[in-house]
Amino acid sequence: MPASRPSLVVLELGRRLGLGLTLGLAVGVVVGAAACAGAQVRRAPGPGAIAGLVRAAATGAGVEGARVVLRRPGSLEPVHGVTDGSGAYYIADLPPGRYDVAAYVASTAIGARTVAIDHDRVSALDFAVGAGPDLAIDLNAPSMAPLWRFRPPGADPETGAIEGTVADIHHERLVGAVVSVSRAGEVAAEQTFTDEQGRFALHGLAPGEYTVSAHYAVVTRAQMEVRRNRVQVTGGEVVVVPLWLETDAW
């Protein structure tokens, strides 16, 4: 069998250093064996993580200092995370399993959910603060509930925006999904991709009624699409559209 490229390199190095053909071959065999062994080593599955945002219901601004607490059945100590200035949190190195997650601002609970954490995956939960007793905002329920709308300070009153997330029903965010937004009566559509936390945003939209869809493909397995119709966009307002895909059948 012909010598591999690493072996040929080692032989040439041995010749230049005066090691001789036998020693060069021996070193080449060792290097080749090590390379083959390294190619067969597979990395063990790593821990999971959870991420998300805590935002003010009226303005969409991030809430700093909110606490996110994870409790795993059978574990004595909960795991804590705190949101930064943008309202974002990220809790890593979580052993896979089901966790009870609760979010607090000061001592007030603002939301709770049970979520599954998997190997090498980032699950995500978002929370809205201050919605009031008459308007419950649950950003983590795969339902057709009323959409969350807020008005950022200084927003352009002539245009609106659509933001949202794409996730599966287990709260794992889907990265790289294609999101299309089309206005009623128009052929052209605005498109974007979800980021590393499964988020998307399209700003500068003319007021009107829109259809929002997400397309997600898994190589050699399946292509999935979800759509939400009749999303009303108003000037100076952001409407949040969570999209959920059923991936268990893939």
NUZAMAR-241729 format. One record per residue (C-alpha): residue in one letter; x negated, y negated, z. Coordinates in nm, 2 decimals, padded with zeros to 4 digits. Layout:
N
{node "A",{X,Y,Z}},
...
//
This chain:
250
{node "M",{00.00,00.00,00.00}},
{node "P",{-00.15,-00.34,-00.08}},
{node "A",{-00.27,-00.56,00.20}},
{node "S",{-00.04,-00.83,00.33}},
{node "R",{-00.12,-01.19,00.28}},
{node "P",{-00.22,-01.24,00.65}},
{node "S",{-00.45,-00.94,00.62}},
{node "L",{-00.62,-01.08,00.32}},
{node "V",{-00.67,-01.41,00.49}},
{node "V",{-00.83,-01.23,00.79}},
{node "L",{-01.06,-01.02,00.56}},
{node "E",{-01.18,-01.34,00.39}},
{node "L",{-01.24,-01.50,00.73}},
{node "G",{-01.43,-01.19,00.84}},
{node "R",{-01.65,-01.19,00.53}},
{node "R",{-01.74,-01.56,00.58}},
{node "L",{-01.83,-01.51,00.94}},
{node "G",{-02.03,-01.20,00.86}},
{node "L",{-01.81,-00.96,01.05}},
{node "G",{-01.81,-00.70,00.78}},
{node "L",{-01.53,-00.51,00.61}},
{node "T",{-01.46,-00.26,00.89}},
{node "L",{-01.41,-00.52,01.16}},
{node "G",{-01.22,-00.74,00.92}},
{node "L",{-00.98,-00.46,00.84}},
{node "A",{-00.94,-00.38,01.21}},
{node "V",{-00.85,-00.74,01.29}},
{node "G",{-00.62,-00.75,00.99}},
{node "V",{-00.43,-00.44,01.11}},
{node "V",{-00.39,-00.59,01.45}},
{node "V",{-00.26,-00.92,01.31}},
{node "G",{-00.03,-00.74,01.07}},
{node "A",{00.11,-00.52,01.34}},
{node "A",{00.17,-00.82,01.57}},
{node "A",{00.34,-01.01,01.29}},
{node "C",{00.57,-00.71,01.22}},
{node "A",{00.65,-00.67,01.59}},
{node "G",{00.73,-01.05,01.62}},
{node "A",{00.96,-01.03,01.32}},
{node "Q",{01.16,-00.75,01.50}},
{node "V",{01.20,-00.94,01.83}},
{node "R",{01.55,-01.10,01.87}},
{node "R",{01.61,-01.38,02.11}},
{node "A",{01.84,-01.29,02.40}},
{node "P",{02.18,-01.47,02.40}},
{node "G",{02.15,-01.80,02.59}},
{node "P",{02.38,-01.98,02.83}},
{node "G",{02.68,-02.19,02.73}},
{node "A",{02.77,-02.56,02.79}},
{node "I",{03.06,-02.79,02.82}},
{node "A",{03.09,-03.15,02.70}},
{node "G",{03.35,-03.42,02.65}},
{node "L",{03.46,-03.77,02.71}},
{node "V",{03.66,-03.95,02.98}},
{node "R",{03.83,-04.27,02.84}},
{node "A",{04.07,-04.53,02.94}},
{node "A",{04.42,-04.47,02.80}},
{node "A",{04.49,-04.83,02.71}},
{node "T",{04.17,-04.92,02.54}},
{node "G",{03.98,-04.60,02.46}},
{node "A",{03.68,-04.74,02.65}},
{node "G",{03.45,-04.48,02.82}},
{node "V",{03.49,-04.44,03.20}},
{node "E",{03.16,-04.43,03.38}},
{node "G",{03.11,-04.23,03.69}},
{node "A",{03.40,-03.98,03.65}},
{node "R",{03.33,-03.64,03.80}},
{node "V",{03.38,-03.32,03.61}},
{node "V",{03.39,-03.01,03.84}},
{node "L",{03.36,-02.65,03.72}},
{node "R",{03.46,-02.36,03.94}},
{node "R",{03.40,-02.00,03.83}},
{node "P",{03.60,-01.73,04.01}},
{node "G",{03.37,-01.54,04.24}},
{node "S",{03.11,-01.82,04.26}},
{node "L",{03.06,-02.00,04.59}},
{node "E",{02.93,-02.33,04.46}},
{node "P",{03.10,-02.54,04.20}},
{node "V",{02.91,-02.71,03.92}},
{node "H",{02.93,-03.09,03.89}},
{node "G",{02.88,-03.34,03.60}},
{node "V",{02.91,-03.72,03.59}},
{node "T",{03.00,-03.93,03.29}},
{node "D",{02.76,-04.19,03.16}},
{node "G",{02.83,-04.55,03.05}},
{node "S",{03.01,-04.43,02.74}},
{node "G",{03.23,-04.19,02.93}},
{node "A",{03.04,-03.88,02.81}},
{node "Y",{02.94,-03.58,03.01}},
{node "Y",{02.74,-03.27,02.93}},
{node "I",{02.69,-02.97,03.16}},
{node "A",{02.44,-02.71,03.03}},
{node "D",{02.30,-02.37,03.14}},
{node "L",{02.64,-02.22,03.22}},
{node "P",{02.67,-01.84,03.25}},
{node "P",{02.94,-01.71,03.01}},
{node "G",{03.29,-01.66,03.17}},
{node "R",{03.61,-01.84,03.25}},
{node "Y",{03.59,-02.16,03.45}},
{node "D",{03.85,-02.39,03.61}},
{node "V",{03.76,-02.74,03.51}},
{node "A",{03.89,-03.05,03.68}},
{node "A",{03.81,-03.42,03.62}},
{node "Y",{03.83,-03.70,03.88}},
{node "V",{03.80,-04.08,03.89}},
{node "A",{03.71,-04.17,04.25}},
{node "S",{03.92,-03.92,04.44}},
{node "T",{04.21,-03.91,04.19}},
{node "A",{04.25,-03.60,03.97}},
{node "I",{04.30,-03.70,03.61}},
{node "G",{04.33,-03.35,03.45}},
{node "A",{04.26,-02.98,03.48}},
{node "R",{04.22,-02.69,03.24}},
{node "T",{04.08,-02.34,03.24}},
{node "V",{03.82,-02.29,02.97}},
{node "A",{03.61,-02.00,02.84}},
{node "I",{03.23,-02.05,02.82}},
{node "D",{03.04,-01.83,02.57}},
{node "H",{02.68,-01.76,02.49}},
{node "D",{02.51,-02.04,02.29}},
{node "R",{02.83,-02.23,02.24}},
{node "V",{02.95,-02.57,02.35}},
{node "S",{03.31,-02.59,02.47}},
{node "A",{03.47,-02.93,02.52}},
{node "L",{03.74,-03.10,02.72}},
{node "D",{03.84,-03.47,02.69}},
{node "F",{04.04,-03.67,02.94}},
{node "A",{04.24,-04.00,02.93}},
{node "V",{04.27,-04.21,03.25}},
{node "G",{04.56,-04.44,03.34}},
{node "A",{04.83,-04.33,03.10}},
{node "G",{05.10,-04.38,03.36}},
{node "P",{05.38,-04.15,03.48}},
{node "D",{05.59,-04.19,03.17}},
{node "L",{05.33,-04.09,02.92}},
{node "A",{05.13,-03.77,02.98}},
{node "I",{04.82,-03.75,02.76}},
{node "D",{04.68,-03.40,02.73}},
{node "L",{04.40,-03.39,02.48}},
{node "N",{04.33,-03.03,02.55}},
{node "A",{04.66,-02.87,02.46}},
{node "P",{04.70,-02.72,02.11}},
{node "S",{05.05,-02.86,02.06}},
{node "M",{05.24,-03.11,01.86}},
{node "A",{05.28,-03.35,02.15}},
{node "P",{05.30,-03.72,02.09}},
{node "L",{04.96,-03.85,01.98}},
{node "W",{04.75,-04.08,02.20}},
{node "R",{04.73,-04.44,02.07}},
{node "F",{04.52,-04.72,02.21}},
{node "R",{04.42,-05.07,02.12}},
{node "P",{04.04,-05.15,02.16}},
{node "P",{03.97,-05.51,02.25}},
{node "G",{03.88,-05.72,01.95}},
{node "A",{04.01,-05.47,01.70}},
{node "D",{04.09,-05.59,01.35}},
{node "P",{04.47,-05.65,01.35}},
{node "E",{04.49,-05.58,00.97}},
{node "T",{04.35,-05.23,00.98}},
{node "G",{04.38,-04.92,01.20}},
{node "A",{04.17,-04.61,01.27}},
{node "I",{04.21,-04.23,01.31}},
{node "E",{03.99,-04.04,01.55}},
{node "G",{04.00,-03.69,01.67}},
{node "T",{03.84,-03.35,01.72}},
{node "V",{03.85,-03.01,01.55}},
{node "A",{03.84,-02.71,01.78}},
{node "D",{03.96,-02.35,01.81}},
{node "I",{04.22,-02.25,02.06}},
{node "H",{03.95,-02.16,02.31}},
{node "H",{03.82,-02.52,02.32}},
{node "E",{03.51,-02.45,02.12}},
{node "R",{03.44,-02.75,01.90}},
{node "L",{03.38,-02.68,01.53}},
{node "V",{03.08,-02.86,01.38}},
{node "G",{03.07,-02.96,01.02}},
{node "A",{03.45,-02.93,00.95}},
{node "V",{03.56,-03.14,00.66}},
{node "V",{03.83,-03.39,00.76}},
{node "S",{04.05,-03.55,00.50}},
{node "V",{04.29,-03.84,00.55}},
{node "S",{04.53,-03.94,00.28}},
{node "R",{04.79,-04.22,00.28}},
{node "A",{05.14,-04.15,00.17}},
{node "G",{05.18,-04.22,-00.20}},
{node "E",{04.81,-04.23,-00.28}},
{node "V",{04.60,-03.97,-00.45}},
{node "A",{04.26,-04.06,-00.32}},
{node "A",{04.16,-03.94,00.03}},
{node "E",{03.91,-04.06,00.29}},
{node "Q",{03.68,-03.78,00.40}},
{node "T",{03.43,-03.72,00.68}},
{node "F",{03.26,-03.44,00.88}},
{node "T",{03.29,-03.35,01.24}},
{node "D",{02.97,-03.41,01.44}},
{node "E",{02.78,-03.19,01.69}},
{node "Q",{03.07,-03.22,01.94}},
{node "G",{03.34,-03.16,01.68}},
{node "R",{03.45,-03.53,01.66}},
{node "F",{03.55,-03.74,01.36}},
{node "A",{03.65,-04.10,01.31}},
{node "L",{03.77,-04.30,01.01}},
{node "H",{03.81,-04.68,01.05}},
{node "G",{03.93,-04.96,00.83}},
{node "L",{04.25,-04.78,00.73}},
{node "A",{04.54,-04.98,00.59}},
{node "P",{04.86,-04.95,00.79}},
{node "G",{05.09,-04.67,00.68}},
{node "E",{05.18,-04.30,00.71}},
{node "Y",{04.89,-04.05,00.67}},
{node "T",{04.83,-03.68,00.64}},
{node "V",{04.52,-03.56,00.84}},
{node "S",{04.37,-03.22,00.75}},
{node "A",{04.06,-03.02,00.85}},
{node "H",{03.89,-02.75,00.65}},
{node "Y",{03.64,-02.52,00.81}},
{node "A",{03.45,-02.24,00.64}},
{node "V",{03.26,-01.95,00.78}},
{node "V",{03.01,-01.80,00.53}},
{node "T",{03.12,-01.46,00.40}},
{node "R",{03.42,-01.45,00.64}},
{node "A",{03.70,-01.70,00.59}},
{node "Q",{03.82,-02.05,00.51}},
{node "M",{04.07,-02.21,00.74}},
{node "E",{04.27,-02.53,00.72}},
{node "V",{04.50,-02.72,00.95}},
{node "R",{04.71,-03.02,00.87}},
{node "R",{04.91,-03.28,01.05}},
{node "N",{05.16,-03.49,00.86}},
{node "R",{05.33,-03.82,00.92}},
{node "V",{05.06,-03.98,01.13}},
{node "Q",{05.15,-04.35,01.16}},
{node "V",{04.86,-04.60,01.15}},
{node "T",{04.92,-04.95,01.28}},
{node "G",{04.69,-05.25,01.25}},
{node "G",{04.46,-05.30,01.56}},
{node "E",{04.53,-04.95,01.69}},
{node "V",{04.35,-04.62,01.70}},
{node "V",{04.54,-04.30,01.69}},
{node "V",{04.38,-03.98,01.82}},
{node "V",{04.46,-03.66,01.63}},
{node "P",{04.33,-03.34,01.78}},
{node "L",{04.33,-03.05,01.53}},
{node "W",{04.32,-02.69,01.63}},
{node "L",{04.23,-02.38,01.43}},
{node "E",{04.32,-02.02,01.50}},
{node "T",{03.99,-01.84,01.45}},
{node "D",{04.05,-01.51,01.64}},
{node "A",{04.15,-01.33,01.32}},
{node "W",{03.82,-01.40,01.14}},
//
